[in-house]
Amino acid sequence: MPRITLVKLVDYRKWTEELGFDREGLIQIKQAEIYRWIQERAWSMGFFAMPLMYDHYLILTNGISREELIDLAEYIEEKTPCSIKVVSITHKNPAIAQLYASRILQVSENKITYIDGEDSVNVIAHIDLNDITSLINETSIYEAYLEVNMLLNQLSSQIYEQNGLVSYLGGDNFVAILPSENYEKLITRIPGCLKVGVGVSINPREAFKLATEALTRIRKGYVKTNYLIIQSSS
């Protein structure tokens, strides 16, 4: 089961309002910095961070110990203008894991909550929209952006209904965190206009690496289907 860690920046709105009226550029800069710091630290530990609403982050943290979680939380809090709360939990369905973690964040007074559980495989899909360049050339950059956003909403709803999670990576790329059971059936339902590389590993970073490798093989025409699954050999 994947281990989902949710990070909440406490009183984030209060911090933004204290910046005055001429603040939006500063907020965007700070959000980018916080995401970079969290992603750099997570990636160096073999994890992967997904921004949700920029005052909340979801990190895939399979294998993290309670002590390592405390260290990670302390690092993040040093880098943010707010205090933080953290919940770490495992579940075979990523959507259910984040649901439980969200509820705990709302009701618990604990700064850090670590719930023991079995850490097993992560199933990560690296998803790419076919030929975004032609769409831009035929329409415009903004219309292509609208198309990508509509696709993101459609894909997010479809995969969430199957207990997975989706986030936007930029350009025409998305990442999906899929349930550890029956994910093959879910992948076959993804629209044919998308290429889907899937990596399976207990380590989140390795799973993403394998997903990108699978997507690259599809792009180069090494397989005839629009999806490919690569599982870790270890």
RAHUJO-V874760 format. One record per residue. RES is the residue in three letters. PSI is psi in whole degrees, -180 to 180 (NA if undefined). OMEGA is omega as a letter, one per 20 degrees, with the letter a starting at -180 (none if undefined). D_LAST is the distance of its C-alpha to the last C-alpha in Angstrom with 1 decimal. Layout:
((RES	PSI	OMEGA	D_LAST) (RES	PSI	OMEGA	D_LAST))
This chain:
((MET	139	r	16.2) (PRO	148	r	16.4) (ARG	120	a	18.5) (ILE	126	r	21.5) (THR	122	r	23.8) (LEU	135	r	27.3) (VAL	126	r	29.5) (LYS	129	r	33.2) (LEU	113	a	35.8) (VAL	137	r	38.8) (ASP	37	a	42.2) (TYR	-42	a	40.9) (ARG	-40	r	43.9) (LYS	-42	r	46.3) (TRP	-44	a	44.9) (THR	-40	a	45.3) (GLU	-24	r	48.9) (GLU	-10	a	49.8) (LEU	-8	a	49.3) (GLY	-172	a	52.4) (PHE	-33	a	53.2) (ASP	65	a	52.0) (ARG	-19	a	48.4) (GLU	-39	r	46.2) (GLY	-41	r	45.2) (LEU	-40	r	44.4) (ILE	-45	a	42.2) (GLN	-40	r	40.3) (ILE	-46	a	39.7) (LYS	-40	r	38.6) (GLN	-42	r	36.2) (ALA	-40	r	34.6) (GLU	-45	a	34.4) (ILE	-45	r	32.9) (TYR	-43	r	30.2) (ARG	-46	a	29.4) (TRP	-44	a	29.3) (ILE	-45	a	27.0) (GLN	-41	r	24.6) (GLU	-46	a	24.6) (ARG	-43	r	23.8) (ALA	-46	a	21.2) (TRP	-39	a	19.4) (SER	-21	r	19.6) (MET	2	a	17.9) (GLY	16	a	14.9) (PHE	-179	r	17.0) (PHE	133	a	19.2) (ALA	138	r	22.9) (MET	122	r	25.1) (PRO	138	r	28.8) (LEU	-70	a	30.7) (MET	16	r	34.4) (TYR	-12	r	34.2) (ASP	3	r	35.4) (HIS	141	r	32.2) (TYR	144	r	28.5) (LEU	127	a	25.4) (ILE	129	r	22.2) (LEU	118	a	18.7) (THR	39	r	17.8) (ASN	133	r	14.8) (GLY	-5	a	14.6) (ILE	137	r	18.1) (SER	169	r	20.5) (ARG	-42	a	24.1) (GLU	-40	r	25.2) (GLU	-35	r	23.0) (LEU	-41	r	24.3) (ILE	-44	r	27.8) (ASP	-43	r	27.3) (LEU	-43	r	26.0) (ALA	-42	r	29.0) (GLU	-39	r	31.4) (TYR	-47	a	30.2) (ILE	-43	a	30.7) (GLU	-34	r	34.1) (GLU	-28	a	35.3) (LYS	-10	a	34.6) (THR	158	r	36.3) (PRO	2	a	40.0) (CYS	164	r	39.4) (SER	166	a	38.1) (ILE	162	r	34.9) (LYS	145	a	33.5) (VAL	137	r	29.8) (VAL	133	r	28.2) (SER	127	a	24.5) (ILE	152	r	23.5) (THR	149	r	20.8) (HIS	147	a	21.4) (LYS	-23	r	19.8) (ASN	113	a	22.3) (PRO	-38	a	22.3) (ALA	-38	r	26.0) (ILE	-39	r	26.9) (ALA	-47	a	25.0) (GLN	-29	r	27.0) (LEU	-48	r	30.1) (TYR	-45	a	29.9) (ALA	-39	r	29.1) (SER	-43	r	32.1) (ARG	-41	r	34.4) (ILE	-41	r	33.5) (LEU	-35	a	34.2) (GLN	-37	a	37.6) (VAL	-23	a	38.7) (SER	142	r	37.2) (GLU	-4	a	39.0) (ASN	140	r	36.0) (LYS	-40	a	34.8) (ILE	127	r	31.1) (THR	119	r	29.7) (TYR	117	a	26.4) (ILE	121	a	25.6) (ASP	147	r	23.2) (GLY	172	a	20.7) (GLU	118	r	17.3) (ASP	114	r	14.8) (SER	-147	a	12.3) (VAL	150	r	11.1) (ASN	139	r	13.2) (VAL	107	a	14.7) (ILE	130	r	16.4) (ALA	125	r	19.0) (HIS	115	a	20.6) (ILE	138	a	24.0) (ASP	133	r	26.8) (LEU	133	a	30.4) (ASN	128	r	31.8) (ASP	56	r	34.3) (ILE	-28	a	35.3) (THR	-43	r	37.4) (SER	-38	r	39.8) (LEU	-43	r	40.2) (ILE	-44	a	41.2) (ASN	-34	a	43.6) (GLU	-24	a	45.2) (THR	-101	r	45.7) (SER	169	r	45.0) (ILE	-43	a	42.4) (TYR	-39	r	43.4) (GLU	-36	r	43.4) (ALA	-38	r	39.9) (TYR	-42	r	39.0) (LEU	-41	r	40.6) (GLU	-43	r	38.7) (VAL	-41	r	35.4) (ASN	-40	r	36.4) (MET	-40	r	37.6) (LEU	-39	r	34.3) (LEU	-45	r	32.4) (ASN	-44	r	34.7) (GLN	-47	a	34.3) (LEU	-41	a	30.5) (SER	-45	a	30.2) (SER	-44	a	32.5) (GLN	-46	a	30.9) (ILE	-33	r	27.4) (TYR	-36	r	28.8) (GLU	-24	r	30.6) (GLN	19	r	27.2) (ASN	25	r	25.9) (GLY	175	a	24.1) (LEU	146	a	25.0) (VAL	143	r	26.0) (SER	156	a	27.0) (TYR	133	a	28.7) (LEU	-12	a	27.2) (GLY	158	a	30.4) (GLY	-124	r	31.9) (ASP	32	a	30.9) (ASN	141	r	27.3) (PHE	159	r	26.0) (VAL	139	r	22.8) (ALA	133	r	22.2) (ILE	112	a	20.1) (LEU	156	r	19.8) (PRO	150	a	19.8) (SER	-9	r	16.6) (GLU	140	r	18.8) (ASN	27	a	20.8) (TYR	-25	r	19.7) (GLU	-42	r	20.1) (LYS	-39	r	23.8) (LEU	-41	a	24.3) (ILE	-39	a	23.0) (THR	-15	r	25.6) (ARG	-7	a	28.3) (ILE	138	a	27.9) (PRO	146	a	30.9) (GLY	-13	r	31.0) (CYS	0	a	32.2) (LEU	146	r	28.7) (LYS	137	a	25.6) (VAL	107	r	22.4) (GLY	129	a	19.0) (VAL	130	r	16.2) (GLY	139	a	12.8) (VAL	117	r	10.5) (SER	154	r	8.1) (ILE	-24	r	8.9) (ASN	123	a	10.1) (PRO	-42	a	13.3) (ARG	-42	r	13.7) (GLU	-39	r	10.5) (ALA	-41	r	11.5) (PHE	-39	r	14.9) (LYS	-46	r	14.0) (LEU	-37	r	12.4) (ALA	-41	r	15.5) (THR	-38	r	17.8) (GLU	-44	r	16.4) (ALA	-43	r	17.1) (LEU	-40	r	20.5) (THR	-40	r	21.4) (ARG	-38	r	20.9) (ILE	-46	a	23.2) (ARG	-35	a	25.7) (LYS	1	r	26.0) (GLY	20	a	26.7) (TYR	-19	r	23.8) (VAL	155	a	23.7) (LYS	-17	r	26.8) (THR	169	r	25.7) (ASN	8	r	25.7) (TYR	155	r	22.1) (LEU	137	r	18.7) (ILE	129	r	15.3) (ILE	124	a	12.0) (GLN	146	r	8.8) (SER	142	r	5.4) (SER	-13	a	3.8) (SER	NA	none	0.0))
